[in-house]
Amino acid sequence: MHHPISTHHHSGNEAFDRLVEEVARLDRLSVAAPLRLCNGPGGKTLSIAMPRKIPGLLFVVNLTQNSGANGTNTTAATWTYNVTDLAGKSLGTNLSPQRPRAWGTAAAATMGMGYFDTSGVFYLAEAWETAGSGGCPT
């Protein structure tokens, strides 16, 4: 059962209250996870479980290279990846990063960044491939 976040309580900290209002707005859109306002030793604290599908929000992902080839002095690498979130849930298979690759050799990545679009489709924005020492353009 979904319980909407209440924004009727104000902490007296304007920035904190604006954050609560924004998270409540996202919660009403059903894209944010529960928010909890806690009384801690230093006063009120905000606990947010990170939402999974906020459109356009980049987040770190794990990558397993499954196909493709290394680059040369006239081509970029074409590695493709199976992608999981940090908890191991599959987000996609045989994905190529959207960010253009430079020509030359590159070691396949094990991590990268991705996002969901407004329809809930996952995209691999970038694979953190390591440039090699060979195959540089001449």
NORKARA-V668645 format. One record per residue. N is the residue number from 1. RES is the residue in one letter. PSI is psi in whole degrees, 0 to 359 (999 if undefined). BURIAL is 1 if it has 9 or more other ideal C-beta (glycine too) atoms within 8 Angstrom, else 0. D_LAST is the distance of its C-alpha to the last C-alpha in whole Angstrom. Layout:
n->N res->RES psi->PSI burial->BURIAL d_last->D_LAST
n->N res->RES psi->PSI burial->BURIAL d_last->D_LAST
This chain:
n->1 res->M psi->134 burial->0 d_last->61
n->2 res->H psi->127 burial->0 d_last->59
n->3 res->H psi->114 burial->0 d_last->61
n->4 res->P psi->149 burial->0 d_last->60
n->5 res->I psi->132 burial->1 d_last->59
n->6 res->S psi->136 burial->0 d_last->61
n->7 res->T psi->17 burial->0 d_last->60
n->8 res->H psi->338 burial->0 d_last->64
n->9 res->H psi->133 burial->0 d_last->64
n->10 res->H psi->132 burial->0 d_last->62
n->11 res->S psi->341 burial->1 d_last->61
n->12 res->G psi->351 burial->0 d_last->62
n->13 res->N psi->109 burial->0 d_last->58
n->14 res->E psi->317 burial->0 d_last->57
n->15 res->A psi->318 burial->0 d_last->53
n->16 res->F psi->316 burial->1 d_last->54
n->17 res->D psi->323 burial->1 d_last->56
n->18 res->R psi->321 burial->0 d_last->54
n->19 res->L psi->316 burial->1 d_last->51
n->20 res->V psi->317 burial->1 d_last->54
n->21 res->E psi->317 burial->1 d_last->55
n->22 res->E psi->317 burial->0 d_last->51
n->23 res->V psi->322 burial->1 d_last->51
n->24 res->A psi->321 burial->1 d_last->55
n->25 res->R psi->314 burial->0 d_last->53
n->26 res->L psi->323 burial->1 d_last->50
n->27 res->D psi->320 burial->1 d_last->53
n->28 res->R psi->333 burial->0 d_last->55
n->29 res->L psi->0 burial->0 d_last->52
n->30 res->S psi->34 burial->0 d_last->52
n->31 res->V psi->351 burial->1 d_last->48
n->32 res->A psi->148 burial->1 d_last->49
n->33 res->A psi->172 burial->0 d_last->51
n->34 res->P psi->147 burial->0 d_last->54
n->35 res->L psi->138 burial->1 d_last->55
n->36 res->R psi->128 burial->0 d_last->57
n->37 res->L psi->120 burial->1 d_last->59
n->38 res->C psi->150 burial->0 d_last->60
n->39 res->N psi->110 burial->0 d_last->62
n->40 res->G psi->180 burial->0 d_last->61
n->41 res->P psi->332 burial->0 d_last->62
n->42 res->G psi->14 burial->0 d_last->60
n->43 res->G psi->205 burial->0 d_last->61
n->44 res->K psi->138 burial->1 d_last->60
n->45 res->T psi->155 burial->1 d_last->56
n->46 res->L psi->127 burial->1 d_last->54
n->47 res->S psi->121 burial->0 d_last->53
n->48 res->I psi->126 burial->1 d_last->51
n->49 res->A psi->122 burial->0 d_last->49
n->50 res->M psi->132 burial->0 d_last->46
n->51 res->P psi->153 burial->1 d_last->46
n->52 res->R psi->324 burial->0 d_last->44
n->53 res->K psi->54 burial->0 d_last->43
n->54 res->I psi->117 burial->1 d_last->43
n->55 res->P psi->131 burial->1 d_last->41
n->56 res->G psi->352 burial->0 d_last->37
n->57 res->L psi->117 burial->0 d_last->38
n->58 res->L psi->141 burial->0 d_last->35
n->59 res->F psi->156 burial->1 d_last->36
n->60 res->V psi->141 burial->0 d_last->34
n->61 res->V psi->158 burial->1 d_last->34
n->62 res->N psi->143 burial->1 d_last->33
n->63 res->L psi->141 burial->1 d_last->31
n->64 res->T psi->116 burial->0 d_last->31
n->65 res->Q psi->131 burial->1 d_last->28
n->66 res->N psi->348 burial->1 d_last->29
n->67 res->S psi->182 burial->0 d_last->27
n->68 res->G psi->186 burial->1 d_last->23
n->69 res->A psi->160 burial->0 d_last->20
n->70 res->N psi->162 burial->1 d_last->17
n->71 res->G psi->172 burial->1 d_last->14
n->72 res->T psi->190 burial->1 d_last->10
n->73 res->N psi->353 burial->0 d_last->7
n->74 res->T psi->1 burial->0 d_last->8
n->75 res->T psi->158 burial->0 d_last->12
n->76 res->A psi->159 burial->1 d_last->14
n->77 res->A psi->153 burial->1 d_last->17
n->78 res->T psi->28 burial->1 d_last->20
n->79 res->W psi->140 burial->1 d_last->22
n->80 res->T psi->160 burial->1 d_last->26
n->81 res->Y psi->148 burial->1 d_last->29
n->82 res->N psi->134 burial->1 d_last->32
n->83 res->V psi->134 burial->1 d_last->33
n->84 res->T psi->157 burial->1 d_last->37
n->85 res->D psi->178 burial->1 d_last->38
n->86 res->L psi->344 burial->0 d_last->39
n->87 res->A psi->357 burial->0 d_last->42
n->88 res->G psi->3 burial->0 d_last->41
n->89 res->K psi->131 burial->0 d_last->42
n->90 res->S psi->133 burial->0 d_last->39
n->91 res->L psi->342 burial->1 d_last->38
n->92 res->G psi->161 burial->1 d_last->36
n->93 res->T psi->152 burial->0 d_last->34
n->94 res->N psi->42 burial->0 d_last->31
n->95 res->L psi->142 burial->1 d_last->29
n->96 res->S psi->146 burial->1 d_last->26
n->97 res->P psi->147 burial->1 d_last->25
n->98 res->Q psi->329 burial->0 d_last->25
n->99 res->R psi->131 burial->0 d_last->23
n->100 res->P psi->146 burial->0 d_last->19
n->101 res->R psi->149 burial->1 d_last->17
n->102 res->A psi->155 burial->0 d_last->13
n->103 res->W psi->153 burial->1 d_last->10
n->104 res->G psi->174 burial->1 d_last->10
n->105 res->T psi->153 burial->1 d_last->13
n->106 res->A psi->135 burial->1 d_last->16
n->107 res->A psi->139 burial->0 d_last->20
n->108 res->A psi->148 burial->1 d_last->23
n->109 res->A psi->159 burial->1 d_last->25
n->110 res->T psi->349 burial->0 d_last->29
n->111 res->M psi->161 burial->0 d_last->29
n->112 res->G psi->199 burial->1 d_last->29
n->113 res->M psi->145 burial->1 d_last->31
n->114 res->G psi->179 burial->1 d_last->32
n->115 res->Y psi->164 burial->1 d_last->35
n->116 res->F psi->144 burial->1 d_last->38
n->117 res->D psi->182 burial->1 d_last->38
n->118 res->T psi->346 burial->0 d_last->42
n->119 res->S psi->359 burial->0 d_last->43
n->120 res->G psi->11 burial->0 d_last->42
n->121 res->V psi->133 burial->0 d_last->39
n->122 res->F psi->141 burial->1 d_last->36
n->123 res->Y psi->137 burial->1 d_last->33
n->124 res->L psi->106 burial->1 d_last->30
n->125 res->A psi->318 burial->1 d_last->28
n->126 res->E psi->138 burial->1 d_last->26
n->127 res->A psi->130 burial->1 d_last->25
n->128 res->W psi->70 burial->0 d_last->24
n->129 res->E psi->146 burial->1 d_last->21
n->130 res->T psi->122 burial->0 d_last->20
n->131 res->A psi->137 burial->0 d_last->16
n->132 res->G psi->184 burial->1 d_last->15
n->133 res->S psi->1 burial->0 d_last->13
n->134 res->G psi->169 burial->0 d_last->11
n->135 res->G psi->24 burial->1 d_last->9
n->136 res->C psi->149 burial->0 d_last->6
n->137 res->P psi->146 burial->0 d_last->4
n->138 res->T psi->999 burial->0 d_last->0
